[in-house]
Amino acid sequence: MAYSTTIKKRPQRSGQLGKNGGGGLNKKGQTVEEAVLNQQAEDLSSQTTEQVQMQQWAGFSNAEAMLRYKELYSLGHYLKAHYWVKFAPCNDNLIGLPLFTDDLAGFLVTETSLPLIDAEFEENKVGAYYSNVFTGIREPDIQMTILETNDNRIINSLMVIRQAMVNDDGTINPPADYAMEITIGLFSKKFGFQSTAAERNFIVAPTQASLDGLTSKSFEILDVPISFKVLKPYQWK
């Protein structure tokens, strides 16, 4: 009589190797497969970190470059858009000039230059060599663009100053009749006017202004580009 024998296999738990695979869990509760994979991940992570550390950024290692970046970022910065301009009469002249009607004219300035230093040197030759000797400081023209308003305060102001420069008979008036004061400076984005930089005062007169590019095809807001000649340093007032 034949007997049939059925052998029931014990189900293999998920994540556990069979008899020939070394089965069981390690002290961390990991199977052999999990332990191998985790070890490989750690090795790869360690290798990647070392490779990144050896990379050069602007001549520095990654760690040194990050340190430099943080130091530079902590210095802060100024923005070109954060400037301010003030107009004022010089020695109580030009009273009633439309530009001085209120303190809003400075906010109409859309572009401006701010002279800092323009030093002159004289070249001297001594033997076979040349040397340069400081001889003085010049103040370059101030270039400014101002939005025009409905009351034509910018154009009308220029016409008044022009009449103050020269009489109808062609005679020329002294600078005291047409000079004006301009103050230009920068303010901090974070601290506002509590922290200003490069604030300078100038005694100036307009030297050139022209409305170029007027055309019926344009619907842009009218602005007036003006060049101001620095007549003398403010401290000589």
The 8 nearest C-alpha neighbors of each residue, nearest first, counted from 0:
[[1, 2, 3, 4, 5, 6, 7, 8],
 [2, 0, 3, 4, 5, 6, 7, 8],
 [1, 3, 4, 0, 5, 6, 7, 8],
 [4, 2, 5, 1, 6, 0, 7, 8],
 [3, 5, 2, 6, 7, 1, 8, 0],
 [6, 4, 7, 3, 8, 2, 9, 1],
 [7, 5, 8, 4, 9, 3, 10, 2],
 [6, 8, 5, 9, 10, 4, 11, 3],
 [7, 9, 10, 6, 11, 5, 17, 12],
 [8, 10, 11, 7, 12, 6, 17, 18],
 [9, 11, 8, 12, 7, 13, 17, 15],
 [12, 10, 9, 13, 15, 17, 16, 14],
 [13, 11, 15, 14, 10, 16, 17, 9],
 [12, 14, 15, 11, 16, 10, 30, 17],
 [13, 15, 12, 30, 16, 32, 33, 11],
 [16, 14, 13, 12, 22, 30, 23, 17],
 [17, 15, 22, 20, 21, 18, 14, 23],
 [18, 16, 20, 19, 22, 15, 21, 11],
 [17, 19, 20, 22, 21, 16, 23, 15],
 [18, 20, 17, 21, 16, 22, 15, 23],
 [21, 19, 16, 17, 18, 22, 31, 15],
 [20, 22, 19, 18, 16, 23, 17, 31],
 [23, 21, 16, 20, 17, 15, 18, 24],
 [22, 24, 30, 15, 25, 21, 16, 31],
 [25, 23, 30, 29, 28, 26, 22, 31],
 [24, 26, 28, 27, 29, 30, 23, 31],
 [25, 27, 28, 24, 29, 30, 23, 34],
 [28, 26, 25, 29, 24, 34, 30, 33],
 [27, 29, 24, 25, 26, 30, 23, 34],
 [30, 28, 24, 25, 27, 33, 34, 31],
 [29, 31, 24, 33, 32, 15, 34, 23],
 [30, 32, 34, 33, 35, 29, 24, 22],
 [31, 33, 35, 30, 34, 36, 29, 16],
 [34, 32, 30, 36, 35, 31, 29, 37],
 [33, 35, 31, 37, 32, 36, 29, 30],
 [36, 34, 38, 32, 33, 37, 31, 39],
 [35, 37, 39, 33, 38, 34, 32, 40],
 [38, 36, 40, 34, 39, 35, 33, 41],
 [39, 37, 41, 35, 40, 36, 34, 42],
 [38, 40, 42, 36, 37, 41, 43, 35],
 [41, 39, 37, 43, 38, 42, 44, 36],
 [40, 42, 44, 38, 43, 39, 45, 37],
 [43, 41, 39, 45, 44, 40, 46, 38],
 [44, 42, 46, 40, 41, 45, 47, 39],
 [45, 43, 41, 47, 46, 42, 40, 48],
 [46, 44, 42, 48, 43, 47, 41, 49],
 [45, 47, 43, 49, 44, 48, 42, 50],
 [46, 48, 50, 44, 49, 45, 43, 51],
 [49, 47, 51, 45, 50, 46, 52, 44],
 [50, 48, 52, 46, 51, 47, 45, 53],
 [49, 51, 47, 53, 48, 52, 46, 54],
 [52, 50, 48, 54, 53, 49, 47, 61],
 [51, 53, 49, 61, 50, 54, 48, 60],
 [52, 54, 50, 51, 60, 49, 55, 61],
 [55, 53, 51, 52, 60, 61, 50, 56],
 [56, 54, 60, 59, 58, 61, 57, 53],
 [55, 57, 59, 58, 60, 64, 61, 54],
 [58, 56, 59, 55, 64, 60, 61, 63],
 [57, 59, 56, 55, 60, 64, 63, 54],
 [60, 58, 56, 55, 64, 57, 63, 61],
 [59, 61, 55, 63, 62, 54, 64, 56],
 [60, 62, 64, 52, 63, 54, 56, 55],
 [63, 61, 65, 64, 60, 66, 52, 59],
 [62, 64, 66, 60, 65, 61, 59, 67],
 [63, 65, 67, 61, 66, 59, 62, 60],
 [66, 64, 68, 62, 63, 67, 61, 69],
 [65, 67, 63, 69, 64, 68, 70, 62],
 [68, 66, 64, 70, 65, 69, 71, 63],
 [67, 69, 65, 71, 66, 70, 72, 64],
 [70, 68, 72, 66, 67, 71, 73, 65],
 [69, 71, 67, 73, 68, 72, 66, 74],
 [70, 72, 68, 74, 73, 69, 67, 75],
 [73, 71, 69, 74, 70, 75, 68, 76],
 [72, 74, 70, 71, 75, 69, 68, 76],
 [75, 73, 72, 71, 76, 70, 69, 68],
 [74, 76, 73, 72, 77, 71, 189, 188],
 [77, 75, 78, 74, 187, 188, 72, 73],
 [76, 78, 187, 79, 188, 81, 75, 186],
 [77, 79, 80, 81, 76, 188, 187, 82],
 [80, 78, 81, 77, 82, 185, 110, 186],
 [79, 81, 78, 82, 77, 185, 110, 109],
 [82, 80, 78, 79, 186, 185, 83, 188],
 [83, 81, 185, 184, 80, 186, 79, 84],
 [82, 84, 184, 183, 185, 105, 81, 85],
 [83, 85, 105, 183, 182, 184, 86, 82],
 [84, 86, 182, 105, 181, 183, 87, 83],
 [87, 85, 181, 180, 182, 105, 99, 84],
 [86, 88, 180, 179, 99, 181, 89, 85],
 [89, 87, 179, 91, 92, 180, 93, 90],
 [88, 90, 179, 91, 180, 92, 178, 87],
 [89, 91, 92, 88, 175, 179, 236, 178],
 [92, 90, 89, 88, 94, 93, 87, 179],
 [93, 91, 94, 90, 88, 89, 176, 177],
 [94, 92, 96, 88, 95, 177, 91, 176],
 [93, 95, 92, 96, 91, 88, 99, 97],
 [96, 94, 97, 93, 99, 100, 98, 92],
 [95, 97, 98, 99, 94, 93, 156, 100],
 [98, 96, 152, 100, 99, 156, 95, 155],
 [97, 99, 96, 100, 152, 156, 104, 153],
 [100, 98, 97, 101, 96, 87, 86, 95],
 [101, 99, 97, 98, 96, 95, 102, 103],
 [100, 102, 99, 103, 104, 98, 97, 105],
 [101, 103, 104, 105, 99, 100, 85, 86],
 [102, 104, 106, 105, 101, 107, 100, 99],
 [105, 103, 107, 106, 102, 98, 101, 108],
 [104, 106, 84, 85, 107, 103, 108, 83],
 [105, 107, 104, 103, 108, 84, 83, 109],
 [108, 106, 146, 104, 105, 145, 109, 103],
 [109, 107, 145, 106, 105, 110, 144, 146],
 [108, 110, 144, 145, 107, 146, 111, 143],
 [111, 109, 144, 143, 108, 112, 145, 142],
 [110, 112, 143, 142, 144, 113, 109, 108],
 [111, 113, 142, 141, 114, 143, 110, 140],
 [112, 114, 115, 111, 141, 183, 184, 199],
 [115, 113, 116, 112, 139, 138, 141, 117],
 [116, 114, 113, 117, 197, 138, 199, 139],
 [115, 117, 118, 114, 136, 138, 137, 139],
 [118, 116, 137, 136, 138, 119, 115, 139],
 [117, 119, 136, 135, 116, 137, 120, 133],
 [120, 118, 135, 134, 136, 133, 117, 121],
 [121, 119, 133, 132, 134, 131, 122, 118],
 [120, 122, 132, 131, 133, 134, 123, 119],
 [121, 123, 131, 130, 132, 120, 129, 124],
 [122, 124, 130, 129, 131, 121, 125, 132],
 [125, 123, 129, 128, 126, 130, 122, 127],
 [124, 126, 128, 129, 127, 123, 130, 122],
 [125, 127, 128, 124, 129, 123, 130, 122],
 [126, 128, 125, 129, 124, 130, 123, 122],
 [129, 127, 125, 126, 124, 130, 123, 122],
 [130, 128, 124, 123, 125, 122, 131, 127],
 [129, 131, 123, 122, 124, 132, 128, 125],
 [130, 132, 122, 121, 120, 123, 133, 129],
 [131, 133, 121, 120, 134, 122, 130, 123],
 [132, 134, 120, 119, 135, 121, 131, 118],
 [135, 133, 120, 119, 132, 121, 136, 118],
 [136, 134, 119, 118, 133, 137, 120, 117],
 [135, 137, 118, 117, 119, 138, 116, 134],
 [138, 136, 117, 118, 139, 135, 119, 116],
 [137, 139, 229, 117, 140, 136, 114, 116],
 [140, 138, 137, 141, 114, 229, 117, 228],
 [141, 139, 228, 227, 229, 142, 226, 138],
 [140, 142, 227, 112, 226, 143, 139, 228],
 [143, 141, 226, 112, 111, 225, 140, 227],
 [142, 144, 111, 225, 110, 224, 226, 141],
 [143, 145, 224, 110, 223, 109, 108, 225],
 [146, 144, 108, 223, 222, 107, 109, 147],
 [147, 145, 222, 107, 223, 221, 108, 148],
 [146, 148, 222, 221, 153, 151, 145, 223],
 [147, 149, 151, 150, 152, 146, 153, 221],
 [148, 150, 151, 147, 152, 153, 146, 221],
 [149, 151, 148, 152, 147, 153, 155, 97],
 [152, 150, 148, 149, 153, 154, 155, 147],
 [151, 153, 97, 155, 150, 154, 98, 156],
 [152, 154, 156, 155, 151, 147, 98, 157],
 [155, 153, 157, 156, 151, 152, 158, 147],
 [156, 154, 158, 152, 157, 153, 151, 159],
 [157, 155, 159, 153, 158, 154, 97, 152],
 [158, 156, 160, 154, 155, 159, 161, 153],
 [157, 159, 161, 155, 156, 160, 162, 154],
 [160, 158, 156, 162, 161, 157, 155, 163],
 [161, 159, 163, 157, 162, 158, 177, 156],
 [162, 160, 158, 164, 163, 159, 157, 165],
 [161, 163, 159, 160, 164, 165, 158, 166],
 [164, 162, 160, 161, 177, 165, 176, 159],
 [165, 163, 161, 172, 162, 177, 171, 160],
 [164, 166, 171, 162, 170, 172, 163, 169],
 [167, 165, 169, 168, 170, 171, 162, 164],
 [166, 168, 169, 165, 170, 162, 171, 163],
 [167, 169, 166, 170, 165, 171, 162, 172],
 [170, 168, 166, 167, 165, 171, 172, 164],
 [169, 171, 166, 168, 165, 172, 167, 164],
 [172, 170, 165, 164, 166, 169, 173, 163],
 [171, 173, 164, 165, 176, 174, 170, 163],
 [174, 172, 175, 176, 171, 164, 177, 178],
 [175, 173, 176, 178, 177, 172, 164, 204],
 [174, 176, 173, 178, 177, 92, 89, 90],
 [177, 175, 174, 173, 163, 92, 178, 172],
 [176, 178, 174, 163, 160, 175, 164, 179],
 [179, 177, 204, 174, 175, 203, 89, 176],
 [180, 178, 89, 88, 203, 202, 87, 204],
 [179, 181, 202, 87, 201, 89, 86, 88],
 [180, 182, 86, 201, 85, 200, 87, 202],
 [181, 183, 200, 85, 84, 199, 201, 86],
 [184, 182, 84, 199, 198, 83, 181, 200],
 [183, 185, 198, 197, 83, 82, 196, 199],
 [186, 184, 82, 196, 195, 81, 83, 197],
 [187, 185, 195, 192, 191, 81, 194, 82],
 [186, 188, 191, 190, 189, 194, 195, 77],
 [187, 189, 191, 190, 186, 77, 81, 78],
 [188, 190, 187, 191, 194, 186, 75, 77],
 [189, 191, 187, 193, 194, 188, 192, 186],
 [192, 190, 187, 193, 186, 188, 189, 194],
 [193, 191, 194, 186, 195, 190, 187, 185],
 [192, 194, 191, 190, 195, 187, 186, 189],
 [195, 193, 192, 187, 190, 186, 191, 196],
 [196, 194, 186, 185, 192, 187, 193, 184],
 [195, 197, 185, 198, 184, 186, 194, 187],
 [196, 198, 184, 199, 185, 195, 115, 183],
 [197, 199, 184, 196, 183, 185, 195, 200],
 [200, 198, 183, 182, 197, 184, 201, 113],
 [201, 199, 182, 181, 233, 183, 180, 198],
 [200, 202, 233, 181, 180, 203, 232, 182],
 [203, 201, 180, 179, 233, 230, 229, 231],
 [204, 202, 229, 230, 228, 179, 178, 227],
 [203, 205, 178, 227, 228, 206, 179, 177],
 [206, 204, 227, 226, 207, 228, 203, 225],
 [205, 207, 227, 226, 228, 204, 208, 225],
 [208, 206, 226, 225, 205, 209, 227, 224],
 [209, 207, 225, 224, 226, 210, 223, 206],
 [208, 210, 211, 224, 207, 223, 225, 212],
 [211, 209, 223, 212, 213, 208, 224, 222],
 [212, 210, 213, 209, 223, 224, 214, 208],
 [211, 213, 214, 210, 217, 209, 215, 216],
 [214, 212, 211, 210, 215, 217, 216, 221],
 [213, 215, 216, 217, 212, 218, 211, 219],
 [214, 216, 217, 213, 218, 212, 219, 221],
 [217, 215, 214, 218, 213, 219, 212, 220],
 [216, 218, 215, 219, 214, 213, 220, 212],
 [219, 217, 220, 216, 215, 221, 214, 213],
 [218, 220, 217, 221, 222, 216, 213, 214],
 [221, 219, 222, 218, 146, 147, 217, 148],
 [222, 220, 147, 146, 219, 223, 148, 210],
 [221, 223, 146, 147, 145, 220, 144, 224],
 [222, 224, 145, 144, 146, 225, 210, 147],
 [225, 223, 144, 143, 208, 145, 222, 209],
 [226, 224, 208, 143, 207, 144, 142, 223],
 [225, 227, 142, 207, 206, 141, 205, 143],
 [226, 228, 205, 141, 206, 204, 140, 203],
 [227, 229, 140, 203, 204, 206, 230, 205],
 [228, 230, 203, 231, 202, 140, 138, 227],
 [231, 229, 203, 202, 228, 204, 232, 178],
 [230, 232, 229, 202, 233, 235, 201, 203],
 [233, 231, 234, 235, 201, 202, 230, 236],
 [232, 234, 201, 235, 236, 202, 200, 231],
 [233, 235, 236, 232, 231, 200, 201, 202],
 [236, 234, 233, 232, 231, 202, 201, 230],
 [235, 234, 233, 232, 202, 231, 89, 90]]
